[in-house]
Amino acid sequence: AALAPRASPAADIGSVALSSAAVNEPLKPLAEYSAELERAASELAEIATTLADLAGADATRVVPETSPDDPTYFEDPELSEFYAPLSAKSKDALKARLHSGELGRFWATSRGADRYLAGARSSFARDREDLWKLLPEKSGPLGRLLRPDFDNPDDPLCLIYSCVNDPRAPPSIDVLYALKLLDEGLATDGVTAFGLMGNCQDAADKLFAYQTLVAAEADASLEDLEWRNPAPAKGWGRVGI
């Protein structure tokens, strides 16, 4: 018989389906998650190399010197005529790579790794919850409904509430947020390879920091035979966080 995931408040209120839509895997050894994170880092490095190659012709072009009296002096060079927008074909190819392989499975991998990081939280997290401060009955049905679901990387609630700094957010959410910003950049009209290189580097830095945290603080001896991976099998998208 198929293994059913444990129920959660999020499942109870219907914000995410933890059944056929979930990865539903048992907890794997920590070493497997670490290896998957390393492969994700390699895939991200390949995207960075591609962006650098695409930006090469523009990045090596000599930009004329300007003075403070020039009306273009304060313009962002990423938006100037010296940097050509990425083609639709290039953006589609990069988006496909971002949502395939280990990068596409990042949230499923990180939810497993997070299980070994009991008590750790996002480095951007606030000290306490401040969601819906004016809600008169936070413990009531409405209060429960308005709690973000971190098992669902695309929780629509995160569109209006910054889930990345919620005190209950797992540390991996910092990486997810950076990946989503890169994905959002690839969906932006007129974006340049040069401009996306910074987003890609930010995602790489956050992924490295998360890998370092896992290596330093994850408890490889932890066992949880009942745990089932609640992340959606479809992967993550651009919604929320």
N, C-alpha and C positions, 0 to 999 in steps of 0.2 A: 504494500500500500504506500501511496505517496506520503511523504513526511509533511505534516501541516505546520506552518509557522505559529509561534506563540502569539496570542492576541495582544493587542496594545490599545491604549486609549485612542490613538489615531485611527486604527482600524474600526474601533467601535463607532466613531463619529463619521466614518466614511470618507476621510480625506485621502486615503490611499488604500488600495486593495492588496492585502498581504496573502495572496493565494496564487492563482496561475500567473499573475502579473509580477510576482516577486522572483528573485533568483532562487530563493528557497533552499540554498545549500547549507549543510551542516558546517560548523566551525572547522576550518582547515588549520593545519599547523602554522604557527607564526612565520616560519621560514618560507612557506609558500607565498604568503601575503607580501613578505619583504622582497622576494624575487619578482613578484608581479609589479610592485612599486618601482623596482629598479628597471624593469622593462618599459614601464610607462615613462620613466625619466629619459630613457634612451629614445623613445618615440618622440618625446617633446623636443629633445636635442636635434633630431632629424628635421622637425618642423622649423626649428630656429635656423638650421643650416639652409633650408630651402628659402626662408624669408630673406636671409642674408644674401643668397644668390640672386633672388629676384630684385633685391634692392641694390645690388652691386653697381649696375650702370648708373643709377642715380646717386648712390652714396659716394662714388668716386668722382662725380662731376664737380668741377670747380664752381663754387657759388661766388658771384661777384661781391666784393666788399661794399658795405653800405655805411652810411653815417647816420647819427641820430636825427639829422635833418631830412633824411630820406623817409617818405611816408610808409615804406615797407620795412623799416628798420626793426620794428617790434613784431612783425609777423612770424608766426610759427613756421619754421622751415619745412616741417612735415606737410604743410598745406600750400606751399609755394609751388610755382610752375616747374621747379626743378625735381619734383617727385611725382612720378606718374602713378595714377590709381592702379590697383591690382585689377587684372581682367577677371571677368566672371568665371572663366574656366579655372584660373589659378585659385580663386577663392573657394570654388566648389571642391577642388581637389584637396585643399588644405582642410576644409570642414570635414570632408570624408575621413581624412586621416585622424582628425581630432576626435571623431566619434567611432573609431574602430580600434581593434586591438586592445591593449591594456589601458590606453587613455579612455576609450569608450566604456570600459568596465571599471573605471576608477572608483566610482561610488560604491560598487559592490565589493571591490577589494578593500577600500578604506573602511567600510562598515565592519568587515571582518577584523582588520587591524585595530580599529577602534575598540573592539571588544576586549583586546588584550591591554588596552590603555585605561582601565577602570579609574575614573576620577580625573583624568586629564581633560582639558577643555581648550577651546580656541584662545589663541593669544590676544585676540581682539575683543574677547568677551567682557561684558560689563560685570561689575561686582554683584549685581542683583537684577532680577527681572524688573522691567519697567513697561512691559507691554500692556496697553489698555489700562493705564493708571486710573482712569475715571470710571472704569467698569464697576458698577455697584456690587456685583456678585461674582467675583472672580472664580469662585469654586463651583458656581452653578453651570447649567448646560451651555449658556452663551460663552462663559469663560473658558470652558473646556474646548468648545468649538473653535475659539480664536487662538489656540495654542499651535504654533508651527510644528509640523511633523518632520523631524530630521531624517527619518527613514526614506522619505520621498524627496529627492534632490530638486524636484520641480514644484514643490508645494506652492500653489497660487498665493497663499497668504504672504509668502516672502516678497511678493511684488510690492506690498504696501508696508511691510515690516522688515527691517534689515536683520535677517536671520543669522548673518555671519557674526554679529556681536551679541547674540542672545547668550546669557550665561549658561544655558543648558546645551549649547552647540558643541559638537565634537571637534577636536583639533583639526580633523581632516577638512572641515568646511572652509578653512582658509584657502586650501588648494582648489577646492571645487569652485569657489568664488572667482579665483584667478583664471581658471579654465573657462568659466562662463563669460568673463570679460573678454577673453581672447576670441571666444566663439561669437560674442556680440560684435566685436570689431570686424570679424570676417563677414558679418551680415550688413555692415555699414557701407553705404554708397560713398565712393570716392576714397576709401581707405587705401593707404599705401603699405607696401611691405616694410618700408623703413619705420613707419608709425607703429606697426604691429610687433616689431622686434622688441620694443619695451614691454608690451603685454606678455609676450612669450617668455622673456627673461624673468618677469615677475612671477609667472606661474612656475617656472623652473626653480626659482629661489624658494618659493613656498613649498614646493614638493620636496626639495632637498631638506628644508627645515623639518618637515613632517617625517621624512625618512630618518632623520637624525633623532627625532623624538621617539619614534618607534624603536630604533636600535638601543636607545638609552634607557627607556622607561617601560617598554612593553614586558609583560610577565609571560614568558614562553611556557611556563608550567601550568598556566591556567587551563582548566577543562570546563566545558559547558556543553554537555551532550544534548541538551534541549534546544539550544540556540539555533535559529535558522536565519539565513541572510535575508533581511527584509527589503533590500534595495531592488528597485524595478529592473527586470531582466532587459528591458528596452534601453537601459542606460540613462544618461542625463541629458537635459536639453538646456535652452537658454532662459527658461522661466524661473523667476524667483531668485532668492538668496541676496 
